[in-house]
Structure formats: C-alpha cells, structure tokens
Amino acid sequence: MKTRKLYSQGIPNSVCYALHSAGIRHSGAVVADFDDFQECYRACDIREFYIPLNADDDREGLNIRRIERLALRIRKYASDVKLYMMITSGCLNDHHPGLHRIEKEWLEWAHVLFDGVSVGGSFYLSEFDSYCESRKVVSPLHFITDVRIGEYALFGTIPFCDRKHLFGRNAITVESEVIGVYPDRRQIVVRGGYSEIDTDKCTLLSGGLSFSDVSSEYTIYNDPFLRYKRGDKVEVVPDYKSLVKLKDVAREYTK
C-alpha cells in the first residue's frame, strides 16, 4: 500500500464514493452497474473503478455472483482500467467479513478479475495484529491496495476495536456557547440543536455536565455544580451524522 487516495464526492482528483455521482473532476469511481461504468469511462475519462461487495451488512454492495458478472463485463469492455473490489462493511458497524475470509475470496476467485481489494479501516486496523500473528508473517495481505481511514482520522477511534494503542486524538470537535444559565434547576442552555447537530448522540468533552434535552435550536445540559456561566464554551465530539449536518450548516446568529 504505497499510494494515498482520497474518497469524496466533491473533492477534485478523488475517488467518487457515491454511486452515479462521478464527474470529470474525479480520478476514480465506485460503480455497481454497467451503465454507470460506461458513463464514467466514456464521458468522464475515468480509468479506476471500485465495485462494492455486499459483505454481511446488506448495504450498497453486490453479492459475489453479481460482482463477478459486472467485473467480467468491464474487463471485456475495456482493457485499460484498474478494477478493485471494495469492502464497505466494518466502517460503522460490526458486520464485516474478516481478514481470513477476504484472503480466501481473493485466492479462490477475486484475483482473476481484480487488481486488488480496498477495505474500510476500522476492522482492518483492529484485526491486523492478530491476523499476522496467526499467519506468523509481518504483512501477508499484499492484495489489499488501500485502507480507507476517514472515520479513524476524524474521530481518532476505531469502532469495535478494543486496542487502545491504536486510538488517536479526535480530528474535529465542536464548541457551543452557553447562552443561558438556570441556577434554580441547575441547567445551562447552549447554542445548537438538532437542526445543526445531534448533541444527544455526540460525545461530551466538557467536564461536570450531562445531556438533558435538545430542541431544533438549543441544547440543555445538566450543570449540578453550577460551573458554567454565559459566554463559556461547551465542547463535544460530533457523531457521524452530525458531521454531515455541520458540513451543510450556513447560519448566522443575530442578537
């Protein structure tokens, strides 16, 4: 794995992760049908393609029979493309095939059709040590061409992994201003509600507080020790859906 790749729908020279969304600005595309491949190949001049495998989680991937048929059809249509099998499971859930199964599928059939395998970072990073130990080798997975670690980079953690030494610092945190203090009920109100961020799903970093309730515009926290005053900041780590919301937030608060 010597190359570094970006997966994005909007960033130029990245692999477009969204189906039927690639354009001429992209260097690669994820495709799940032949029409999408043809459009990317002919109109967008893309030569690097990723076909998602439905690996136990029933998301956007194809089953093995369909992924074989699509890959074979692409190979017959164009000889100048790079074709990769993409494992999308394991990033945000614990339904994933495991490294032993990926190797088995590669050796049995996938190596004939694909140039390599792209895997989500969560389960790969969490299983790599034990896999290498069981095989008594340093790195046997030569066919894995890239490991997508967007979630790991954003949150500094790997879901479904208990290896604390693999954890890092959170790349993104959100600060909200305290705009109301209610000593009688030992609560504070901060800017930002579910129209912008799902604070009930976020990880609270500020000490001495606990989540109470949220509206479309504000969040209420319990402040039992009355530590916070107006103007103070409350810091949280956003969950995945909140990141999507925050990306599109363009709002100016006025007095």
N, C-alpha and C positions, 0 to 999 in steps of 0.2 A: 504494500500500500504506500506508494511513493507520491501519489497525486493528492491534491486538495481540491475538493469540489464544493460548490455552493448549490443548495437546493432552495429555489424560491420561485414564486410566481411572477415577481415584479423586478428582480434584480437582473441587469444585463449580464450575459455570459454565464448564466446559471442553468442548472437542470430544472426545467419546469416540473414541479411536483404535482400540479393539479391537472387532472385528465381533461383533454380537449381545450387546453388553455395556452399552449405553447405558441410563441411567435418568432419572428426573425431575430429578435434580440437574444434568444436563448441558445445555449450551446448543446443542450440535451433535452430530452422529454420523456416523461413517463406515459406509456400508452397501454391501453387494454383492448384495443380493437384495430383492425387493419386500416379502416378509413382514417382514423386519427394518425396512424403511422404514415400513410400516404400523404396526408396534408402536411405533416411536419417535414417529411422528406423532400417533397416537391416544391412546396410553397415557401417553407421556412429554411430550407437548406440545412436541416439538422441531420447529423450522422451518428449520433449517440443516443441509444434508446434503452429504457428500463421497463421491463414487464413485471408488474407486481404479482406475487404468488399469494394465494389465499392460504396462509399457514396457520390454521386453527382458530382464527379470530373472526372470520366472515366479514371482513371489511371490503376494500375496493379490489382485492386481488382475484385472480382467476385460479381455477383448480388446475391440477397438473395436466390433465388431458387438454384443456383449452390453451394453457400456456405453451405446451408443446406444439400444438397446431399453429398458433399465432407466430411463434418463433420460427418454425419451419417455413411458413409462408413468407415471412420477412426475409429470411435467408435466400429464398428462391427469387424474390423480387429484386433485392439489392445486395451486391457483394461487397460494398464499401462501407458498411455500417458496423459499429460496435454495439453489441447486444448484451445486456446484463439482466440477470434475474434479481428482482428486488424483494426483500423480505420486509414488509411494513409492520408486522406484528411485533410485540415486545417493547415498543416505544412508550406506550401509555397504558399497557395492560400486561397481565402475566400470561397471556395466551401466545406462546411462541414455540417454534419447532425445536429449539435447542441446537447446539453446535454439532453434536453427533449426527442428528438427523440431516442437517444441511450438508454435511460431508457425504452422507450416504446417498442423498438425492443427486449430489454433484457427480459422484463416481458412477452411479447407475445410469444416468441419462442426461443430466443437465450440461455436462462438459461437451457434449456433441453439438449443442445448439448455442451455448452462451460463452461469452468471453470472460465472465466472472460473476460474482454474487455481491450485491450491495445489501448490507444489513443495518438495522437500527442499533444505535449504540448501547441502549440500556442492557439488553440481555447479553450482548457480545462482551461488553466490559465486565459484566458480573460473572460470566461463566468461563472466561478465557483462562484464568489461572488453573481452575480445577480440570478443565479440558486438557490443557497442556500437560498437567501432572499425570493424568490418566494415560496419555499417549507417550509420556516420557520424552517429549520433544519441546523445543523452545517455541516454535511457531509453525505448526503444520498446515495452517489454513491459507495456503498460497493462493487459492482461488477467490478469496474474499478481497475484492478490489478496493472497497472503501467502507468506512464505518460512519454512519450519519450520527453526529453527536450534538445536534442543535438543542435538544432538550437538556442534555447534560451541560452544555455551555451556558444556557440560560438560567437554569436552576441550581447548578452546582451539585446536583444529586442524581442518583440513578434509581428510579423506582424499581422495587422488587429486588434490590441488592442490599445485603447487609454488610458489605465490605466497606467500612468507614474510611479506610485509607484511600479509596477511590473517589471520595466525595471532595468537592471543591467549594469555592465561595460562590454565592449567588451573583449572577451577572447583572440582574435587574431587580431593583427594589422600588417601591412607590411610597412617597411621602405625602401625607394628607394633613391639612391644617386644622387644628382644633378651633372651632368657631362658637362653641357653646359649652359652658360648664354648669352642672346642676348638682351642687353640694348636697342638697336635701335627699336626692335619690342616688348620689354617688355615681354619677354618669357624666360622660362627655359626648359631644357631637362633633364629628369631623366631616369635611367636605368629601364628596364622592360616594355614590350609591350604585345600585345595580345597573343603572343606565350606562355606567362607565367601567365599573369594576365589581366583581363578585367578592366583596370583602368577607362574606361568610365562608368562602372557600379558600381564602388566602391565608398564608402563614403570618401570624402577628409577631413582629420582632420587638416592638416597644414593650418594655417591662411594666409589670403591675397592672396590665389591662386584660380584659377578656371581652370577647364579642357578645353583644346583646341583641341588636336588631339592625336592619338596613331598610332604607326606602330607595326610591329612584334617584334621589339627590344626596342623601346623607347616610352616615353610618353612626350607630350609637355603641359606645364601649362602656363597660363597667369599669369604674375607677375607684375601688374600695378604699384606697389610701389617700385619695384627693391629691395626687401628684401633679396633675396636668392643669394648665391654665390656657386661656385663649392665646392663640398665636403659636403654641407649641406644635411640634410635628409628631405624627404617629406614622410608623414605618411598617410596611408589610411586604412580603414576597408574593407577587401575583401568581395565581394558578394559570394553567394553560389558556383557558377560555378568557380570563381577564386580559391576558396579553393580546389576544385577538381584538377584544373590545378597545383596549387602550391604543392600539395601533391606529384605530379609526376615530379616536376622540379628537375633536377640534372645537373646544368650548372655552369661552372666556367668561369668567365670573365678574359681575359688576356689583358695586355696593348699591 
